[in-house]
């Protein structure tokens, strides 16, 4: 953008600023001179202003152009505005001076001044009507191909200056101006982000300027009032294009214009009907119209606002309707399809190529995602639940303010869907782990019973048979066999006790939960509440968690004191606290910690581990 200025304009920044200010001052001087000259000329009868649109144009374009040069001296757009304003002021001042000379009896300079005014105006037209739309906002052409329309416009304008009476030239000038303006339209369709918003501002100003011409009639003075909007919009777009939401401004302008049109039409129709059919109540007509306008103002405004949003963003671009539709779809969908519904809504609402959700390393995608244009962290009640990945814009692009509203409106629902999906996934994995653990336990029991207890009982049966056969012939042999059989029975009893202990610790039945935990080893036991009548699964989980926590205290904590607290309320709280050295900050959870968490999760509870330099605390919450 900084290297697109012509070579003859490569002045030092300070000199460029001074030159632009001087040009603006010259334009203002010419406008003041034209106003003085205009006081001696007949004033048009169809307007209340003492100035012509060219006077306003000369001041507005030169002043805003000079302001732009002060901030961006190397951007050609500011120079076009400044020189265009000077050209407009010089053209109108010279033509009025020529008219004054003719009115006062003629002067040899009258005709040359007219020719000069015509030529300067054509140069101004070329600068502001051809070069400005072709170079805005970057200061460079879209491609070298656009040199041909620019050259065509220069030739036509020069020919019209030399031979103004040729009738075919004015239509050709119109064609040249339309070609130049089409460059701006094409640039707008290709632009993205900030450049697209920069182009929207002057387009809105041009739309406001065209309103008087659409209305028709003698409206040159309205043009004089609205023409400063164009240089003001260009300057604002280049210097402060992030300051205001252009889409909001367009929406409000459309709503305001629609309100004026609707109520003005209603007023005219009601007035006509009153004068034709209700002449006797004509004096109450104003009151009726005012009351009607008050009653229908807000509903009409809402309808027009919705229509304006639909015109700007389409049927799927309104953030409120998007949120309502997404809420309805989430209520009617399972977690998986609900997640896909959120991605589809984001893709349609932002008009992007695709969107994806990253949940715990697993990605769910809708559409194409060649690159990630934006990442949005999803938080559910303070808990990070995932990341929303948004792709680049598609063929249709919305303003940034609209995108922010859509994201802000949909993010809470997306976070809810992501949280639900995480819970569903965690529940499915927990069920899979429970089923796997159950099947592994059954396999272990089968193996132990078949390979251990079954083989031992078979061997004992053989020894019993041999002992019976040896009773009469060799009592000593029978006695030896029976002694071995007795030892084997002790081993079988130990195996059975070990199997039973694996299913449920016998100490729970013999001593109760508090006594069984107290029997695990040294440590202070605190019991808060009645522990009788606890569900068997809760007792086993509490015992195993306390057992694993105390084992970790003995092995790793180097503690001098440990405290076990059992507290019964709506949940059973198991807390094991020690005064050891704590766990390292980079410690990875081992099998024991994972086992405690899984046992709590199987019952719908949680198990948390808190560590510091003063010791470690394990807290398990088991629902009853």
Residue pairs with C-beta under 8 A, 6 or more apart in sequence:
1 75
1 138
1 139
1 140
2 74
2 75
4 76
4 135
4 138
4 139
4 140
5 74
5 75
5 76
5 79
5 139
6 76
9 16
9 76
9 79
11 19
11 73
13 73
13 74
16 69
16 73
16 74
17 69
17 70
17 73
20 65
20 66
20 69
20 70
20 73
20 78
20 79
20 82
21 66
21 70
23 62
23 65
23 66
23 82
23 83
23 85
23 86
24 62
24 63
24 65
24 66
24 82
24 85
24 86
26 86
26 89
27 58
27 59
27 61
27 62
27 63
27 82
27 85
27 86
27 88
27 89
27 90
28 58
28 59
28 62
28 63
28 89
30 58
30 86
30 89
30 90
30 93
31 51
31 55
31 58
31 59
31 89
31 92
31 93
33 93
34 52
34 55
34 89
34 92
34 93
34 96
35 50
35 51
35 55
37 93
37 96
37 97
37 100
38 50
38 51
38 52
38 96
40 100
40 103
41 96
41 99
41 100
41 103
43 50
44 220
46 218
46 220
46 221
47 218
47 220
47 221
47 224
48 221
49 221
49 224
49 225
51 224
52 92
52 220
52 224
53 220
53 223
53 224
53 227
54 88
54 89
54 91
54 92
55 89
55 92
55 224
56 224
56 225
56 227
56 228
57 84
57 85
57 88
57 89
57 227
58 85
58 86
58 88
58 89
58 90
58 92
59 85
59 89
60 85
60 227
60 228
60 230
60 231
60 232
61 81
61 82
61 84
61 85
61 88
61 128
61 230
61 231
62 81
62 82
62 84
62 85
62 86
62 89
63 85
63 231
64 81
64 85
64 228
64 231
64 232
64 234
64 235
65 78
65 79
65 80
65 81
65 82
65 83
65 84
65 85
65 231
65 235
66 78
66 82
67 78
67 235
68 75
68 77
68 78
68 81
68 82
68 234
68 235
68 238
68 239
69 75
69 78
69 79
69 82
71 239
72 78
72 238
72 239
75 139
75 238
76 135
76 139
77 132
77 135
77 136
77 137
77 139
77 234
77 238
78 238
80 127
80 128
80 131
80 132
80 135
81 128
81 132
81 231
81 234
81 235
83 127
84 124
84 127
84 128
84 132
85 231
87 120
87 121
87 123
87 124
87 127
88 121
88 124
90 117
90 120
91 117
91 118
91 120
91 121
91 124
92 117
94 113
94 114
94 116
94 117
94 120
95 113
95 114
95 117
97 113
98 109
98 110
98 111
98 113
98 114
98 117
101 107
101 109
101 110
101 113
102 110
118 161
118 164
119 161
122 157
122 158
122 160
122 161
123 157
125 157
125 173
125 177
126 153
126 154
126 157
129 153
129 177
129 180
130 149
130 150
130 153
130 154
130 176
130 177
130 180
131 150
131 180
133 180
133 181
133 183
133 184
134 141
134 142
134 146
134 149
134 150
134 180
134 183
134 184
135 141
136 184
136 187
136 199
136 202
136 234
137 195
137 198
137 199
137 234
137 237
137 238
138 195
141 147
141 150
141 183
142 183
142 186
142 187
142 190
146 183
149 176
149 179
149 180
149 183
150 180
152 176
152 179
153 173
153 176
153 177
153 179
153 180
156 169
156 172
156 173
156 176
157 173
157 176
159 166
159 169
160 166
160 169
160 170
160 173
163 169
184 199
184 203
187 195
187 199
188 196
188 199
188 200
188 203
191 199
192 393
192 397
193 400
194 241
194 242
196 397
196 399
197 237
197 241
197 242
197 246
197 399
197 400
198 237
198 238
198 241
199 237
200 237
200 246
200 250
200 399
201 233
201 234
201 236
201 237
201 241
201 246
202 230
202 233
202 234
202 237
204 233
204 246
204 249
204 250
204 253
205 229
205 230
205 232
205 233
205 234
206 230
208 226
208 229
208 253
209 223
209 226
209 227
209 229
209 230
211 226
212 219
212 222
212 223
212 226
213 219
213 223
236 243
245 399
245 401
246 399
246 401
247 312
247 398
247 399
247 401
247 402
248 401
250 308
250 312
251 305
251 308
251 309
251 312
254 304
254 308
254 311
255 301
255 304
255 305
255 308
258 304
258 307
258 308
259 297
259 300
259 301
259 304
262 300
262 304
263 293
263 300
266 289
266 292
266 293
267 289
270 285
270 288
270 289
270 292
271 285
274 281
274 282
274 285
275 282
278 285
306 318
309 317
309 318
310 317
310 318
312 402
313 398
313 402
314 396
316 322
316 348
316 349
317 349
317 351
317 398
317 402
317 406
319 349
319 402
319 405
319 406
319 408
319 409
319 410
320 409
322 345
322 348
322 349
322 406
322 409
322 410
323 409
323 410
323 413
325 345
326 341
326 342
326 345
326 410
326 413
327 413
329 338
329 341
329 345
330 338
330 341
330 342
330 413
330 416
330 417
333 341
335 417
335 420
335 421
335 424
336 421
336 424
338 417
338 420
338 421
339 357
339 364
339 417
339 418
339 421
340 364
340 366
341 417
342 357
342 410
342 413
342 414
342 417
343 355
343 356
343 357
343 364
343 365
343 366
343 367
344 366
345 410
346 352
346 355
346 366
346 388
346 390
346 406
346 407
346 410
346 414
347 353
347 354
347 355
347 366
347 367
347 391
349 406
349 410
350 390
350 393
350 398
350 403
350 406
350 407
351 393
351 394
351 395
351 396
351 397
351 398
352 367
352 373
352 390
352 391
352 392
352 393
352 394
353 367
353 368
353 369
353 370
353 391
353 392
353 393
353 394
354 365
354 366
354 367
354 368
354 369
354 391
355 365
355 366
355 367
355 369
355 388
355 389
355 390
355 391
356 363
356 364
356 365
356 366
356 369
356 388
356 389
356 391
357 363
357 364
357 365
357 378
357 386
357 387
357 388
357 389
357 414
357 418
358 386
358 387
358 389
359 385
359 386
359 418
359 421
359 422
359 425
360 386
360 422
360 425
362 425
363 389
367 391
368 391
369 389
369 391
370 391
370 392
371 391
371 392
372 389
372 390
372 391
373 390
373 391
373 392
373 393
374 389
374 390
375 387
375 388
375 389
375 390
376 387
376 388
376 390
376 407
376 411
377 384
377 387
377 388
378 384
378 385
378 386
378 387
378 388
378 411
378 414
378 415
378 418
379 385
379 415
380 415
380 416
380 418
380 419
383 419
385 415
385 418
385 419
385 422
386 415
386 418
386 422
388 411
388 414
398 406
430 598
430 601
430 602
433 598
434 602
441 502
444 502
445 499
448 495
448 499
449 499
452 495
453 492
453 495
453 496
453 499
456 488
456 491
456 492
456 495
457 492
459 488
460 485
460 488
460 489
460 492
463 481
463 482
463 484
463 485
463 488
464 485
466 481
467 477
467 478
467 481
467 482
467 485
468 478
470 477
470 478
470 481
471 478
497 506
500 506
504 536
504 540
505 516
505 540
505 543
507 515
507 516
507 519
507 543
508 516
508 539
508 540
508 543
510 516
511 518
511 519
512 531
512 532
513 531
513 534
513 539
513 542
513 543
513 566
514 525
514 527
514 531
514 566
516 543
517 525
517 542
517 543
517 546
517 547
517 564
517 566
518 525
520 546
520 547
520 550
521 550
521 554
522 562
523 550
523 553
523 561
523 562
523 563
523 564
524 561
524 562
524 563
524 564
525 563
525 564
525 565
525 566
526 563
526 564
526 565
526 566
527 565
527 566
528 565
528 566
528 567
528 568
529 566
529 567
529 568
529 569
530 568
531 566
531 568
534 542
534 568
534 572
534 624
535 624
537 602
537 603
538 572
538 603
538 622
538 624
541 599
541 600
541 602
541 603
541 605
541 620
541 622
542 566
542 572
542 574
542 620
542 622
544 595
544 596
544 599
545 574
545 576
545 596
545 599
545 600
545 607
545 618
545 620
546 564
546 574
546 576
548 592
548 595
548 596
549 576
549 596
549 618
550 562
550 564
550 576
551 592
552 592
552 593
552 616
553 559
553 562
553 576
553 578
553 580
553 616
556 580
556 583
557 578
557 580
557 581
557 582
557 615
557 616
558 580
558 581
559 578
559 579
559 580
559 581
559 615
560 579
561 578
561 579
562 576
562 577
562 578
562 579
563 575
563 576
563 577
563 578
564 574
564 575
564 576
565 573
565 574
565 575
565 576
565 577
566 572
566 573
566 574
567 573
567 575
568 624
570 623
570 624
571 605
571 621
571 622
571 623
571 624
572 621
572 622
572 624
573 619
573 620
573 621
573 622
574 618
574 619
574 620
574 622
575 617
575 618
575 619
575 620
576 617
576 618
577 615
577 616
577 617
577 618
578 615
578 616
578 617
579 614
579 615
580 615
580 616
581 613
581 615
582 611
582 612
582 613
582 614
582 615
582 616
583 609
583 611
583 616
589 597
589 609
593 609
596 607
596 618
596 620
597 606
597 607
599 607
599 620
600 606
600 607
600 620
600 621
600 622
601 607
603 622
603 623
604 623
605 620
605 621
605 622
605 623
606 620
606 621
607 618
607 619
607 620
607 621
608 618
608 619
608 620
609 616
609 617
609 618
609 619
610 616
610 617
610 619
611 617
